[in-house]
Amino acid sequence: MFISPAYAQAAGDGPGLITSLIPFILIFAIMWFLLIRPQQKKMKEHRSMVEGLRRGDQIVTAGGVVGKVTKVKEDGEVEVEIADGVRVRVVKQTISAVVSKTEPAKE
């Protein structure tokens, strides 16, 4: 009778800080392995594919244009022949796939 209800409720300890953070840590770990890590791997593969472009490679751009690389420029562009005598400049990062690679030049 002499103990107020407020003191009686405060006596019990609730979940600790670590216990309340475990679900957030698990969600982040799942997001890392299912979304972030595969996307980083895909970006790394695309970067190495773009850096490995050579003259004579058959490519497909993000817009669906198929062509043959005629010149690789240093400023992030490649020159692509899409038909006989028709050459266009394409930004390297818009190349989505290399259809066929040429053999490296032998010294």
N, CA, C and O atoms as CSV, one atom per row, in Angstrom:
chain,resi,resn,atom,element,x,y,z
A,1,MET,N,N,0.789,-1.191,0.000
A,1,MET,CA,C,0.000,0.000,0.000
A,1,MET,C,C,0.838,1.265,0.000
A,1,MET,O,O,0.432,2.297,-0.534
A,2,PHE,N,N,2.016,1.170,0.608
A,2,PHE,CA,C,2.834,2.367,0.722
A,2,PHE,C,C,3.741,2.594,-0.490
A,2,PHE,O,O,4.355,3.655,-0.601
A,3,ILE,N,N,3.841,1.595,-1.420
A,3,ILE,CA,C,4.698,1.731,-2.603
A,3,ILE,C,C,3.840,2.261,-3.754
A,3,ILE,O,O,2.784,1.708,-4.061
A,4,SER,N,N,4.300,3.315,-4.371
A,4,SER,CA,C,3.516,3.868,-5.477
A,4,SER,C,C,3.706,3.001,-6.727
A,4,SER,O,O,4.753,2.372,-6.880
A,5,PRO,N,N,2.724,2.958,-7.611
A,5,PRO,CA,C,2.837,2.133,-8.825
A,5,PRO,C,C,4.005,2.532,-9.720
A,5,PRO,O,O,4.541,1.683,-10.431
A,6,ALA,N,N,4.409,3.785,-9.707
A,6,ALA,CA,C,5.508,4.230,-10.570
A,6,ALA,C,C,6.818,3.578,-10.161
A,6,ALA,O,O,7.592,3.171,-11.027
A,7,TYR,N,N,7.090,3.467,-8.869
A,7,TYR,CA,C,8.302,2.818,-8.409
A,7,TYR,C,C,8.275,1.321,-8.684
A,7,TYR,O,O,9.311,0.720,-8.973
A,8,ALA,N,N,7.154,0.749,-8.601
A,8,ALA,CA,C,7.028,-0.691,-8.840
A,8,ALA,C,C,7.310,-1.034,-10.295
A,8,ALA,O,O,7.892,-2.083,-10.573
A,9,GLN,N,N,6.914,-0.180,-11.226
A,9,GLN,CA,C,7.160,-0.447,-12.642
A,9,GLN,C,C,8.622,-0.202,-13.019
A,9,GLN,O,O,9.139,-0.896,-13.894
A,10,ALA,N,N,9.279,0.716,-12.418
A,10,ALA,CA,C,10.664,1.042,-12.749
A,10,ALA,C,C,11.642,0.019,-12.215
A,10,ALA,O,O,12.809,0.040,-12.607
A,11,ALA,N,N,11.231,-0.847,-11.366
A,11,ALA,CA,C,12.138,-1.810,-10.758
A,11,ALA,C,C,12.626,-2.833,-11.764
A,11,ALA,O,O,13.763,-3.288,-11.643
A,12,GLY,N,N,11.830,-3.220,-12.751
A,12,GLY,CA,C,12.244,-4.228,-13.722
A,12,GLY,C,C,13.129,-3.628,-14.806
A,12,GLY,O,O,12.858,-2.524,-15.279
A,13,ASP,N,N,14.179,-4.332,-15.204
A,13,ASP,CA,C,15.056,-3.849,-16.269
A,13,ASP,C,C,14.478,-4.260,-17.620
A,13,ASP,O,O,14.009,-5.387,-17.781
A,14,GLY,N,N,14.511,-3.351,-18.585
A,14,GLY,CA,C,14.065,-3.642,-19.947
A,14,GLY,C,C,15.207,-4.262,-20.743
A,14,GLY,O,O,16.262,-4.554,-20.181
A,15,PRO,N,N,15.013,-4.463,-22.028
A,15,PRO,CA,C,16.092,-5.028,-22.851
A,15,PRO,C,C,17.282,-4.071,-22.900
A,15,PRO,O,O,17.118,-2.851,-22.908
A,16,GLY,N,N,18.458,-4.641,-22.932
A,16,GLY,CA,C,19.667,-3.836,-22.950
A,16,GLY,C,C,19.907,-3.198,-24.314
A,16,GLY,O,O,19.197,-3.465,-25.283
A,17,LEU,N,N,20.903,-2.368,-24.357
A,17,LEU,CA,C,21.234,-1.661,-25.597
A,17,LEU,C,C,21.664,-2.638,-26.689
A,17,LEU,O,O,21.237,-2.503,-27.836
A,18,ILE,N,N,22.488,-3.602,-26.356
A,18,ILE,CA,C,22.964,-4.583,-27.329
A,18,ILE,C,C,21.808,-5.416,-27.864
A,18,ILE,O,O,21.732,-5.689,-29.062
A,19,THR,N,N,20.920,-5.813,-26.983
A,19,THR,CA,C,19.779,-6.630,-27.385
A,19,THR,C,C,18.865,-5.866,-28.339
A,19,THR,O,O,18.296,-6.459,-29.255
A,20,SER,N,N,18.721,-4.579,-28.138
A,20,SER,CA,C,17.856,-3.801,-29.024
A,20,SER,C,C,18.550,-3.472,-30.350
A,20,SER,O,O,17.867,-3.173,-31.330
A,21,LEU,N,N,19.867,-3.517,-30.409
A,21,LEU,CA,C,20.591,-3.228,-31.641
A,21,LEU,C,C,20.787,-4.458,-32.532
A,21,LEU,O,O,21.078,-4.311,-33.719
A,22,ILE,N,N,20.636,-5.645,-31.991
A,22,ILE,CA,C,20.860,-6.876,-32.761
A,22,ILE,C,C,19.988,-6.950,-34.022
A,22,ILE,O,O,20.512,-7.310,-35.077
A,23,PRO,N,N,18.690,-6.630,-33.971
A,23,PRO,CA,C,17.904,-6.685,-35.212
A,23,PRO,C,C,18.422,-5.740,-36.300
A,23,PRO,O,O,18.424,-6.099,-37.478
A,24,PHE,N,N,18.859,-4.542,-35.917
A,24,PHE,CA,C,19.388,-3.599,-36.900
A,24,PHE,C,C,20.691,-4.105,-37.512
A,24,PHE,O,O,20.922,-3.941,-38.710
A,25,ILE,N,N,21.523,-4.706,-36.708
A,25,ILE,CA,C,22.781,-5.261,-37.209
A,25,ILE,C,C,22.511,-6.420,-38.160
A,25,ILE,O,O,23.173,-6.546,-39.191
A,26,LEU,N,N,21.549,-7.260,-37.823
A,26,LEU,CA,C,21.188,-8.371,-38.712
A,26,LEU,C,C,20.605,-7.876,-40.038
A,26,LEU,O,O,20.920,-8.419,-41.097
A,27,ILE,N,N,19.768,-6.860,-39.980
A,27,ILE,CA,C,19.197,-6.299,-41.210
A,27,ILE,C,C,20.303,-5.727,-42.085
A,27,ILE,O,O,20.303,-5.942,-43.298
A,28,PHE,N,N,21.249,-5.001,-41.488
A,28,PHE,CA,C,22.356,-4.447,-42.264
A,28,PHE,C,C,23.202,-5.549,-42.879
A,28,PHE,O,O,23.620,-5.433,-44.031
A,29,ALA,N,N,23.461,-6.617,-42.134
A,29,ALA,CA,C,24.262,-7.727,-42.672
A,29,ALA,C,C,23.559,-8.396,-43.842
A,29,ALA,O,O,24.196,-8.732,-44.841
A,30,ILE,N,N,22.266,-8.589,-43.729
A,30,ILE,CA,C,21.507,-9.193,-44.833
A,30,ILE,C,C,21.529,-8.275,-46.050
A,30,ILE,O,O,21.729,-8.742,-47.172
A,31,MET,N,N,21.325,-6.978,-45.844
A,31,MET,CA,C,21.365,-6.019,-46.960
A,31,MET,C,C,22.748,-6.021,-47.616
A,31,MET,O,O,22.858,-5.936,-48.840
A,32,TRP,N,N,23.796,-6.117,-46.804
A,32,TRP,CA,C,25.157,-6.116,-47.339
A,32,TRP,C,C,25.378,-7.308,-48.262
A,32,TRP,O,O,25.873,-7.147,-49.378
A,33,PHE,N,N,25.013,-8.505,-47.802
A,33,PHE,CA,C,25.290,-9.699,-48.584
A,33,PHE,C,C,24.335,-9.888,-49.758
A,33,PHE,O,O,24.699,-10.540,-50.737
A,34,LEU,N,N,23.143,-9.345,-49.689
A,34,LEU,CA,C,22.187,-9.542,-50.775
A,34,LEU,C,C,22.138,-8.396,-51.780
A,34,LEU,O,O,21.787,-8.618,-52.939
A,35,LEU,N,N,22.483,-7.172,-51.366
A,35,LEU,CA,C,22.362,-6.029,-52.274
A,35,LEU,C,C,23.670,-5.294,-52.539
A,35,LEU,O,O,24.063,-5.122,-53.693
A,36,ILE,N,N,24.333,-4.869,-51.499
A,36,ILE,CA,C,25.486,-3.983,-51.664
A,36,ILE,C,C,26.679,-4.716,-52.249
A,36,ILE,O,O,27.278,-4.237,-53.211
A,37,ARG,N,N,27.035,-5.855,-51.698
A,37,ARG,CA,C,28.215,-6.600,-52.157
A,37,ARG,C,C,28.097,-7.055,-53.609
A,37,ARG,O,O,29.051,-6.870,-54.365
A,38,PRO,N,N,26.966,-7.645,-54.042
A,38,PRO,CA,C,26.860,-8.023,-55.457
A,38,PRO,C,C,26.918,-6.823,-56.404
A,38,PRO,O,O,27.468,-6.926,-57.501
A,39,GLN,N,N,26.354,-5.682,-55.986
A,39,GLN,CA,C,26.397,-4.496,-56.837
A,39,GLN,C,C,27.824,-3.987,-56.970
A,39,GLN,O,O,28.228,-3.578,-58.058
A,40,GLN,N,N,28.592,-4.004,-55.895
A,40,GLN,CA,C,29.987,-3.576,-55.972
A,40,GLN,C,C,30.794,-4.520,-56.862
A,40,GLN,O,O,31.660,-4.073,-57.614
A,41,LYS,N,N,30.517,-5.807,-56.781
A,41,LYS,CA,C,31.209,-6.786,-57.619
A,41,LYS,C,C,30.884,-6.554,-59.097
A,41,LYS,O,O,31.768,-6.629,-59.951
A,42,LYS,N,N,29.634,-6.278,-59.388
A,42,LYS,CA,C,29.213,-6.016,-60.768
A,42,LYS,C,C,29.872,-4.741,-61.304
A,42,LYS,O,O,30.302,-4.700,-62.457
A,43,MET,N,N,29.951,-3.703,-60.468
A,43,MET,CA,C,30.604,-2.466,-60.883
A,43,MET,C,C,32.090,-2.693,-61.155
A,43,MET,O,O,32.636,-2.125,-62.102
A,44,LYS,N,N,32.744,-3.505,-60.347
A,44,LYS,CA,C,34.164,-3.794,-60.524
A,44,LYS,C,C,34.386,-4.552,-61.833
A,44,LYS,O,O,35.330,-4.255,-62.565
A,45,GLU,N,N,33.521,-5.534,-62.136
A,45,GLU,CA,C,33.630,-6.286,-63.389
A,45,GLU,C,C,33.411,-5.373,-64.590
A,45,GLU,O,O,34.118,-5.488,-65.591
A,46,HIS,N,N,32.431,-4.459,-64.501
A,46,HIS,CA,C,32.163,-3.526,-65.606
A,46,HIS,C,C,33.350,-2.594,-65.820
A,46,HIS,O,O,33.737,-2.323,-66.957
A,47,ARG,N,N,33.926,-2.106,-64.722
A,47,ARG,CA,C,35.086,-1.215,-64.830
A,47,ARG,C,C,36.260,-1.922,-65.508
A,47,ARG,O,O,36.929,-1.336,-66.358
A,48,SER,N,N,36.514,-3.180,-65.135
A,48,SER,CA,C,37.624,-3.910,-65.755
A,48,SER,C,C,37.317,-4.223,-67.220
A,48,SER,O,O,38.231,-4.238,-68.044
A,49,MET,N,N,36.048,-4.474,-67.561
A,49,MET,CA,C,35.672,-4.715,-68.952
A,49,MET,C,C,35.911,-3.460,-69.789
A,49,MET,O,O,36.440,-3.543,-70.898
A,50,VAL,N,N,35.522,-2.300,-69.261
A,50,VAL,CA,C,35.693,-1.047,-69.995
A,50,VAL,C,C,37.169,-0.704,-70.144
A,50,VAL,O,O,37.593,-0.221,-71.194
A,51,GLU,N,N,37.949,-0.950,-69.099
A,51,GLU,CA,C,39.381,-0.649,-69.179
A,51,GLU,C,C,40.097,-1.589,-70.136
A,51,GLU,O,O,41.148,-1.235,-70.671
A,52,GLY,N,N,39.554,-2.772,-70.363
A,52,GLY,CA,C,40.183,-3.748,-71.244
A,52,GLY,C,C,39.743,-3.656,-72.697
A,52,GLY,O,O,40.060,-4.544,-73.488
A,53,LEU,N,N,39.019,-2.603,-73.069
A,53,LEU,CA,C,38.582,-2.460,-74.459
A,53,LEU,C,C,39.772,-2.253,-75.385
A,53,LEU,O,O,40.714,-1.529,-75.064
A,54,ARG,N,N,39.707,-2.911,-76.554
A,54,ARG,CA,C,40.757,-2.775,-77.556
A,54,ARG,C,C,40.122,-2.540,-78.915
A,54,ARG,O,O,38.927,-2.758,-79.114
A,55,ARG,N,N,40.933,-2.102,-79.817
A,55,ARG,CA,C,40.494,-1.907,-81.192
A,55,ARG,C,C,40.094,-3.266,-81.777
A,55,ARG,O,O,40.836,-4.241,-81.657
A,56,GLY,N,N,38.925,-3.322,-82.406
A,56,GLY,CA,C,38.450,-4.544,-83.027
A,56,GLY,C,C,37.428,-5.302,-82.195
A,56,GLY,O,O,36.826,-6.257,-82.687
A,57,ASP,N,N,37.216,-4.899,-80.946
A,57,ASP,CA,C,36.218,-5.555,-80.102
A,57,ASP,C,C,34.814,-5.237,-80.595
A,57,ASP,O,O,34.525,-4.100,-80.968
A,58,GLN,N,N,33.943,-6.238,-80.598
A,58,GLN,CA,C,32.525,-6.038,-80.894
A,58,GLN,C,C,31.842,-5.694,-79.583
A,58,GLN,O,O,31.983,-6.423,-78.601
A,59,ILE,N,N,31.097,-4.584,-79.554
A,59,ILE,CA,C,30.467,-4.138,-78.317
A,59,ILE,C,C,28.979,-3.895,-78.520
A,59,ILE,O,O,28.482,-3.794,-79.641
A,60,VAL,N,N,28.285,-3.806,-77.377
A,60,VAL,CA,C,26.882,-3.391,-77.346
A,60,VAL,C,C,26.788,-2.255,-76.346
A,60,VAL,O,O,27.248,-2.381,-75.211
A,61,THR,N,N,26.189,-1.137,-76.767
A,61,THR,CA,C,26.027,-0.016,-75.857
A,61,THR,C,C,24.757,-0.193,-75.044
A,61,THR,O,O,23.953,-1.086,-75.311
A,62,ALA,N,N,24.585,0.666,-74.049
A,62,ALA,CA,C,23.394,0.602,-73.199
A,62,ALA,C,C,22.134,0.895,-73.997
A,62,ALA,O,O,21.048,0.455,-73.617
A,63,GLY,N,N,22.258,1.626,-75.090
A,63,GLY,CA,C,21.118,1.928,-75.949
A,63,GLY,C,C,20.804,0.829,-76.941
A,63,GLY,O,O,19.814,0.919,-77.667
A,64,GLY,N,N,21.632,-0.216,-76.987
A,64,GLY,CA,C,21.382,-1.335,-77.871
A,64,GLY,C,C,22.098,-1.254,-79.206
A,64,GLY,O,O,21.846,-2.074,-80.088
A,65,VAL,N,N,22.978,-0.291,-79.371
A,65,VAL,CA,C,23.725,-0.146,-80.616
A,65,VAL,C,C,24.889,-1.132,-80.603
A,65,VAL,O,O,25.671,-1.178,-79.654
A,66,VAL,N,N,24.989,-1.923,-81.676
A,66,VAL,CA,C,26.067,-2.902,-81.806
A,66,VAL,C,C,27.079,-2.342,-82.782
A,66,VAL,O,O,26.710,-1.839,-83.843
A,67,GLY,N,N,28.352,-2.425,-82.430
A,67,GLY,CA,C,29.379,-1.903,-83.317
A,67,GLY,C,C,30.739,-2.479,-83.001
A,67,GLY,O,O,30.899,-3.304,-82.101
A,68,LYS,N,N,31.719,-2.020,-83.769
A,68,LYS,CA,C,33.096,-2.482,-83.637
A,68,LYS,C,C,33.965,-1.294,-83.239
A,68,LYS,O,O,33.891,-0.231,-83.854
A,69,VAL,N,N,34.782,-1.478,-82.218
A,69,VAL,CA,C,35.649,-0.409,-81.728
A,69,VAL,C,C,36.746,-0.161,-82.762
A,69,VAL,O,O,37.465,-1.081,-83.152
A,70,THR,N,N,36.865,1.093,-83.201
A,70,THR,CA,C,37.912,1.443,-84.151
A,70,THR,C,C,39.038,2.241,-83.500
A,70,THR,O,O,40.173,2.225,-83.976
A,71,LYS,N,N,38.721,2.940,-82.409
A,71,LYS,CA,C,39.752,3.725,-81.737
A,71,LYS,C,C,39.366,3.887,-80.271
A,71,LYS,O,O,38.222,4.207,-79.948
A,72,VAL,N,N,40.333,3.662,-79.397
A,72,VAL,CA,C,40.124,3.872,-77.963
A,72,VAL,C,C,40.832,5.160,-77.590
A,72,VAL,O,O,42.050,5.263,-77.735
A,73,LYS,N,N,40.088,6.138,-77.114
A,73,LYS,CA,C,40.658,7.436,-76.760
A,73,LYS,C,C,40.919,7.478,-75.263
A,73,LYS,O,O,40.332,6.709,-74.501
A,74,GLU,N,N,41.791,8.369,-74.848
A,74,GLU,CA,C,42.182,8.479,-73.447
A,74,GLU,C,C,41.183,9.273,-72.609
A,74,GLU,O,O,41.214,9.178,-71.382
A,75,ASP,N,N,40.311,10.041,-73.223
A,75,ASP,CA,C,39.411,10.919,-72.474
A,75,ASP,C,C,38.079,10.263,-72.116
A,75,ASP,O,O,37.092,10.964,-71.894
A,76,GLY,N,N,38.034,8.943,-72.055
A,76,GLY,CA,C,36.816,8.255,-71.645
A,76,GLY,C,C,35.856,7.973,-72.774
A,76,GLY,O,O,34.685,7.682,-72.531
A,77,GLU,N,N,36.330,8.054,-74.016
A,77,GLU,CA,C,35.485,7.798,-75.171
A,77,GLU,C,C,36.113,6.724,-76.050
A,77,GLU,O,O,37.321,6.493,-76.002
A,78,VAL,N,N,35.283,6.079,-76.844
A,78,VAL,CA,C,35.759,5.168,-77.870
A,78,VAL,C,C,35.051,5.525,-79.165
A,78,VAL,O,O,33.926,6.026,-79.157
A,79,GLU,N,N,35.716,5.264,-80.261
A,79,GLU,CA,C,35.108,5.470,-81.568
A,79,GLU,C,C,34.625,4.112,-82.049
A,79,GLU,O,O,35.390,3.149,-82.094
A,80,VAL,N,N,33.340,4.043,-82.411
A,80,VAL,CA,C,32.706,2.778,-82.769
A,80,VAL,C,C,32.157,2.878,-84.191
A,80,VAL,O,O,31.484,3.845,-84.550
A,81,GLU,N,N,32.460,1.856,-84.989
A,81,GLU,CA,C,31.905,1.795,-86.337
A,81,GLU,C,C,30.643,0.942,-86.276
A,81,GLU,O,O,30.693,-0.249,-85.968
A,82,ILE,N,N,29.491,1.585,-86.581
A,82,ILE,CA,C,28.220,0.878,-86.482
A,82,ILE,C,C,27.731,0.398,-87.846
A,82,ILE,O,O,26.831,-0.438,-87.917
A,83,ALA,N,N,28.308,0.914,-88.922
A,83,ALA,CA,C,28.023,0.469,-90.293
A,83,ALA,C,C,29.239,0.844,-91.130
A,83,ALA,O,O,30.137,1.532,-90.644
A,84,ASP,N,N,29.276,0.401,-92.375
A,84,ASP,CA,C,30.417,0.727,-93.232
A,84,ASP,C,C,30.546,2.239,-93.392
A,84,ASP,O,O,29.666,2.898,-93.946
A,85,GLY,N,N,31.643,2.765,-92.903
A,85,GLY,CA,C,31.908,4.187,-93.021
A,85,GLY,C,C,31.174,5.061,-92.024
A,85,GLY,O,O,31.333,6.281,-92.071
A,86,VAL,N,N,30.383,4.506,-91.129
A,86,VAL,CA,C,29.647,5.291,-90.131
A,86,VAL,C,C,30.292,5.060,-88.767
A,86,VAL,O,O,30.207,3.973,-88.196
A,87,ARG,N,N,30.935,6.105,-88.261
A,87,ARG,CA,C,31.617,6.011,-86.975
A,87,ARG,C,C,31.005,7.011,-86.004
A,87,ARG,O,O,30.709,8.151,-86.363
A,88,VAL,N,N,30.826,6.565,-84.784
A,88,VAL,CA,C,30.284,7.432,-83.743
A,88,VAL,C,C,31.205,7.362,-82.525
A,88,VAL,O,O,31.907,6.375,-82.307
A,89,ARG,N,N,31.180,8.437,-81.745
A,89,ARG,CA,C,31.931,8.448,-80.492
A,89,ARG,C,C,30.978,8.051,-79.372
A,89,ARG,O,O,29.850,8.536,-79.294
A,90,VAL,N,N,31.448,7.171,-78.520
A,90,VAL,CA,C,30.630,6.650,-77.431
A,90,VAL,C,C,31.408,6.786,-76.134
A,90,VAL,O,O,32.610,6.524,-76.091
A,91,VAL,N,N,30.724,7.193,-75.085
A,91,VAL,CA,C,31.342,7.257,-73.762
A,91,VAL,C,C,31.558,5.824,-73.269
A,91,VAL,O,O,30.662,4.986,-73.372
A,92,LYS,N,N,32.736,5.550,-72.740
A,92,LYS,CA,C,33.089,4.185,-72.329
A,92,LYS,C,C,32.107,3.592,-71.329
A,92,LYS,O,O,31.791,2.404,-71.408
A,93,GLN,N,N,31.625,4.387,-70.403
A,93,GLN,CA,C,30.756,3.868,-69.351
A,93,GLN,C,C,29.393,3.422,-69.872
A,93,GLN,O,O,28.675,2.713,-69.167
A,94,THR,N,N,29.017,3.821,-71.098
A,94,THR,CA,C,27.725,3.393,-71.651
A,94,THR,C,C,27.823,2.057,-72.374
A,94,THR,O,O,26.820,1.568,-72.895
A,95,ILE,N,N,28.992,1.464,-72.418
A,95,ILE,CA,C,29.145,0.154,-73.046
A,95,ILE,C,C,28.680,-0.895,-72.043
A,95,ILE,O,O,29.203,-0.990,-70.932
A,96,SER,N,N,27.686,-1.682,-72.456
A,96,SER,CA,C,27.113,-2.646,-71.519
A,96,SER,C,C,27.690,-4.041,-71.674
A,96,SER,O,O,27.673,-4.817,-70.719
A,97,ALA,N,N,28.207,-4.383,-72.864
A,97,ALA,CA,C,28.748,-5.733,-73.048
A,97,ALA,C,C,29.764,-5.739,-74.184
A,97,ALA,O,O,29.685,-4.952,-75.127
A,98,VAL,N,N,30.714,-6.650,-74.058
A,98,VAL,CA,C,31.660,-6.918,-75.138
A,98,VAL,C,C,31.254,-8.262,-75.717
A,98,VAL,O,O,31.324,-9.290,-75.043
A,99,VAL,N,N,30.823,-8.242,-76.995
A,99,VAL,CA,C,30.320,-9.463,-77.633
A,99,VAL,C,C,31.470,-10.388,-77.995
A,99,VAL,O,O,31.435,-11.578,-77.683
A,100,SER,N,N,32.487,-9.847,-78.652
A,100,SER,CA,C,33.654,-10.663,-78.991
A,100,SER,C,C,34.910,-9.834,-78.827
A,100,SER,O,O,34.974,-8.677,-79.244
A,101,LYS,N,N,35.909,-10.449,-78.211
A,101,LYS,CA,C,37.183,-9.782,-77.962
A,101,LYS,C,C,38.161,-10.145,-79.065
A,101,LYS,O,O,38.085,-11.234,-79.635
A,102,THR,N,N,39.073,-9.240,-79.365
A,102,THR,CA,C,40.139,-9.521,-80.310
A,102,THR,C,C,41.338,-10.034,-79.538
A,102,THR,O,O,41.464,-9.816,-78.333
A,103,GLU,N,N,42.202,-10.707,-80.241
A,103,GLU,CA,C,43.431,-11.200,-79.611
A,103,GLU,C,C,44.384,-10.043,-79.408
A,103,GLU,O,O,44.455,-9.152,-80.254
A,104,PRO,N,N,45.122,-10.033,-78.303
A,104,PRO,CA,C,46.093,-8.958,-78.098
A,104,PRO,C,C,47.201,-9.018,-79.142
A,104,PRO,O,O,47.558,-10.094,-79.622
A,105,ALA,N,N,47.734,-7.866,-79.486
A,105,ALA,CA,C,48.800,-7.799,-80.489
A,105,ALA,C,C,50.045,-8.497,-79.980
A,105,ALA,O,O,50.457,-8.295,-78.838
A,106,LYS,N,N,50.638,-9.310,-80.820
A,106,LYS,CA,C,51.864,-10.027,-80.439
A,106,LYS,C,C,53.064,-9.167,-80.770
A,106,LYS,O,O,53.107,-8.510,-81.810
A,107,GLU,N,N,54.037,-9.178,-79.876
A,107,GLU,CA,C,55.223,-8.351,-80.082
A,107,GLU,C,C,56.327,-9.127,-80.734
A,107,GLU,O,O,57.403,-8.581,-80.981
